[in-house]
C-alpha cells in the first residue's frame, strides 16, 4: 500500500450542480482505499470557514479561489492528492492557481465538469436555480453571472452523459497516466 507519494491538486470546475463534488467524493474514496492521502476542499465548506465574509463580486470570488489554491498547493506539496470541486468561474483566477503550482513544482490538473446549464438546473441540488428563477437571488454562475469554461482542460468530463463511477474512473486514469496516483 503506497501511503506516500507525489501530491497534486485536481481542480474540478463547472457550473453549480454539475457533479463536481460527487465525482470528487467517489474518487477520494477510491484513492484513500489505495492508501493515498487525500483531501477534498469543498467550495461550500471553504466559504463557511476559510472565506467567511466574502461575497460573490468578481474580486471576492477571485480572493476565494486564490485562498483555496494556496491551501491546495500547500497540502499537495506535502504529498496529498487535493481534490477541489469549486466553480472558480474566471479563467484568469484558475490560471493564477495553476501558475502558483507550477512555480512550486507541484502537480496541478484542471478538470472541466462540462454539464450543460439546463441539466444543472434540472438537478438543482441546492435549489439555487429555482431561487434565481423566482428572483430571490441573483448572480448565479452560468445564468446571470459569467462562467468562463476552460479552453484546454487536462480533462473534460461530460457528467450528463456518463455516470459518477465512469467519471471518477476517467479522472483516476488521468492521475495514473500523469504518475500522480
URTA-V423582 format. One record per residue. N is the residue number from 1. RES is the residue in one small letter. SS is DSSP state (H for helix, E for strand, L for the rest). PSI is psi as a letter, one per 30 degrees, with the letter a starting at -180 (999 if undefined). Layout:
N,RES,SS,PSI
N,RES,SS,PSI
//
This chain:
1,x,L,k
2,x,L,j
3,x,L,f
4,x,L,l
5,x,L,l
6,x,L,k
7,x,L,l
8,x,E,l
9,x,E,k
10,x,E,j
11,x,E,j
12,x,E,j
13,x,E,l
14,x,L,l
15,x,L,l
16,x,L,k
17,x,L,g
18,x,L,f
19,x,L,g
20,x,H,e
21,x,H,e
22,x,H,e
23,x,H,e
24,x,H,e
25,x,H,e
26,x,H,e
27,x,H,e
28,x,H,e
29,x,H,e
30,x,H,e
31,x,H,e
32,x,H,e
33,x,H,f
34,x,L,f
35,x,L,g
36,x,L,k
37,x,L,k
38,x,E,k
39,x,E,k
40,x,E,j
41,x,L,i
42,x,L,k
43,x,H,e
44,x,H,e
45,x,H,e
46,x,H,e
47,x,H,e
48,x,H,e
49,x,H,e
50,x,L,e
51,x,L,g
52,x,L,k
53,x,L,f
54,x,L,k
55,x,L,a
56,x,L,g
57,x,L,l
58,x,H,e
59,x,H,e
60,x,H,e
61,x,H,e
62,x,H,e
63,x,H,e
64,x,H,e
65,x,H,e
66,x,H,e
67,x,H,e
68,x,H,e
69,x,H,e
70,x,H,e
71,x,H,e
72,x,H,e
73,x,H,e
74,x,H,e
75,x,H,e
76,x,H,e
77,x,L,f
78,x,L,g
79,x,L,g
80,x,L,k
81,x,E,j
82,x,E,j
83,x,E,k
84,x,E,i
85,x,E,i
86,x,L,k
87,x,L,e
88,x,L,i
89,x,L,f
90,x,L,k
91,x,H,e
92,x,H,e
93,x,H,e
94,x,H,e
95,x,H,e
96,x,H,e
97,x,H,e
98,x,H,e
99,x,H,e
100,x,H,e
101,x,H,e
102,x,H,e
103,x,H,e
104,x,H,f
105,x,L,g
106,x,L,k
107,x,E,k
108,x,E,k
109,x,E,k
110,x,E,k
111,x,E,k
112,x,E,j
113,x,E,j
114,x,L,i
115,x,L,k
116,x,L,k
117,x,H,e
118,x,H,e
119,x,H,e
120,x,H,e
121,x,H,e
122,x,H,e
123,x,H,e
124,x,L,h
125,x,L,e
126,x,L,g
127,x,L,g
128,x,H,e
129,x,H,e
130,x,H,e
131,x,H,e
132,x,H,e
133,x,H,e
134,x,L,f
135,x,L,g
136,x,L,e
137,x,L,l
138,x,L,l
139,x,L,g
140,x,L,k
141,x,E,k
142,x,L,f
143,x,L,d
144,x,L,g
145,x,E,k
146,x,L,l
147,x,L,j
148,x,L,j
149,x,L,k
150,x,L,k
151,x,L,e
152,x,L,i
153,x,L,l
154,x,L,f
155,x,E,k
156,x,E,k
157,x,E,k
158,x,L,i
159,x,L,f
160,x,L,f
161,x,L,f
162,x,L,l
163,x,L,l
164,x,H,e
165,x,H,e
166,x,H,e
167,x,H,e
168,x,H,e
169,x,H,e
170,x,H,e
171,x,H,e
172,x,H,e
173,x,H,e
174,x,H,e
175,x,H,e
176,x,H,e
177,x,H,e
178,x,L,g
179,x,L,g
180,x,L,f
181,x,L,999
//
